[in-house]
Amino acid sequence: MTDLYVSLAVLAAVVLLSEAIRQTAARLFAGANWIYLLEAACTFQLCCCTHELKLLGENTQMELSVGLTLTFTMIVIHLLTFREATCNPSGALEKVCRGGRSVKATVVLIACQFAAGVAAQFFAASVWSLGLSELHVKHRRFGFRCFDPLGGTLLEAAAVELGCAFTVQAACMHVHKLDEKLRAPFIAAVITAMVYTGGSISGAIFNPVLAFSVQFPCSGHTYPEYCFVYWLGPVLGVASCILLFEKIIPFLSGKSTIGLDVPVVQKRKTQ
């Protein structure tokens, strides 16, 4: 239980640190540049928390109910604190396709997301090097290595990532129909269900930046193979979902797509 309590403390510290960065950025950098700092802070929070949760889940014998409850709770916290951030290149590209952001601004935004993902790797390693728990000490002893995150073939893992991204995107596109207070718990429940369903095959990341931070450093496969699973899969999942609900279904039913371009709930995940 000590490992769990230490990990909870680390998660709380990451959220508080990220919130402090967000508040500081809002006061000192109000304007066009604020969105980039917001994306960086929120992506950093997402990746750091996922690093800790992944370490906890893979190296301790937590009950399934405890693990899913912790996952659900952290996702709700992420959704409530991320505000306008997407923390996901797929979400950023979606805004470009809808004409909500320029290509240049999106490139800078995605660069900030990946920079935050790399920063999260160093932060997690620094925290683990302190040896705050037996779990951290054990992980430090093995050189912070992680092993093959795929529990299936490349095609199976890519299909899971595609399916998870499709499902979460569909939920985000229709969540506006629910009462505002129920939206975050609903999306969190959907993501938790995806983690439970596909976690053993691909990790159920369905976020290119999060995968780059958490899964890419692991041994077992090459970077191109990880790109196929964790980048191509989620992007195709999001694109196919938008195509289905905003083009194909309205076309077949003879209805207009006006009103379907609803904002996506900020930040999917992981996880």
C-alpha positions, 0 to 999 in steps of 0.5 A, spaced: 500 500 500 505 504 501 507 504 493 500 506 492 500 512 497 506 514 494 504 514 487 498 518 489 502 523 492 506 524 486 500 524 481 497 530 486 504 534 486 504 533 478 496 536 477 498 542 482 505 543 479 501 543 472 495 548 475 500 553 477 504 553 471 497 554 467 495 560 472 502 563 471 501 563 464 494 566 464 497 572 468 503 573 465 502 571 458 495 573 456 494 573 449 495 569 443 501 565 446 497 563 452 494 557 448 501 554 447 503 554 454 496 551 456 497 545 451 504 544 454 502 544 461 496 540 460 500 535 456 505 535 461 500 533 466 497 528 462 504 524 460 507 525 467 500 522 470 500 516 465 507 514 466 506 514 474 499 510 473 503 505 468 508 504 472 504 502 478 499 498 474 505 494 471 509 493 477 504 492 483 498 487 484 492 492 484 485 489 484 482 491 478 477 495 481 482 499 484 486 500 478 479 502 474 477 507 479 484 510 479 484 511 472 477 514 472 478 519 477 485 521 474 481 522 467 476 526 470 481 531 473 484 531 467 478 533 463 476 538 468 483 542 468 485 542 461 480 547 459 481 549 452 487 544 451 486 538 447 493 535 449 492 530 442 495 532 435 489 529 432 484 534 436 489 539 433 489 537 426 481 536 427 481 544 428 485 545 422 480 541 418 474 545 421 478 552 419 478 553 427 486 554 427 491 555 421 496 550 419 502 554 422 499 555 429 497 548 429 504 546 427 507 550 433 502 547 438 503 540 436 511 541 437 509 544 444 505 537 445 511 533 443 516 537 447 511 537 453 511 529 452 519 529 452 519 533 459 514 528 462 519 523 461 525 526 464 520 529 470 518 521 471 525 519 471 527 524 476 522 523 481 523 515 480 530 516 481 529 519 488 527 512 491 520 515 494 517 508 494 520 500 493 517 501 486 521 507 484 527 503 487 526 497 483 525 501 477 531 505 478 535 499 479 533 496 472 535 503 469 528 505 468 527 500 462 520 498 460 519 492 455 514 491 449 507 494 451 504 490 445 500 484 447 498 482 440 500 483 433 502 490 430 495 489 426 491 487 432 494 493 436 493 498 431 486 496 430 485 497 437 488 504 437 483 505 431 477 502 435 479 506 441 480 513 438 473 512 434 469 510 440 472 516 444 471 521 438 464 519 437 462 520 445 466 527 444 462 529 438 455 527 442 456 529 449 453 535 448 447 532 448 448 530 456 447 535 462 454 539 462 455 536 469 455 529 466 459 530 460 466 529 464 464 523 468 461 520 461 467 521 457 471 518 463 467 512 463 468 511 456 475 512 456 476 507 462 472 502 458 477 503 452 483 502 457 480 496 460 478 493 453 484 494 449 489 495 455 492 488 454 493 489 447 496 496 445 495 499 452 489 503 449 493 510 449 490 512 442 494 519 443 500 520 439 503 524 443 502 520 449 504 514 446 511 518 444 512 519 451 510 513 454 510 507 449 516 509 444 522 508 449 520 501 451 524 496 447 520 490 443 519 494 437 522 499 432 520 506 432 516 505 425 512 500 428 510 504 434 508 510 429 504 505 425 500 503 431 500 509 435 500 514 430 496 512 424 491 508 428 488 513 432 489 518 426 485 514 422 480 512 428 478 520 429 478 521 421 473 515 420 469 517 426 468 524 423 467 522 416 461 517 418 457 521 423 458 528 419 458 525 412 456 518 410 450 518 415 447 525 413 448 523 406 444 516 407 439 519 411 438 526 407 439 530 412 444 536 413 450 536 417 449 543 419 449 543 427 454 536 427 460 540 428 460 540 435 466 542 439 470 536 442 471 535 449 478 537 451 483 531 451 481 524 450 485 519 455 489 514 457 489 513 460 
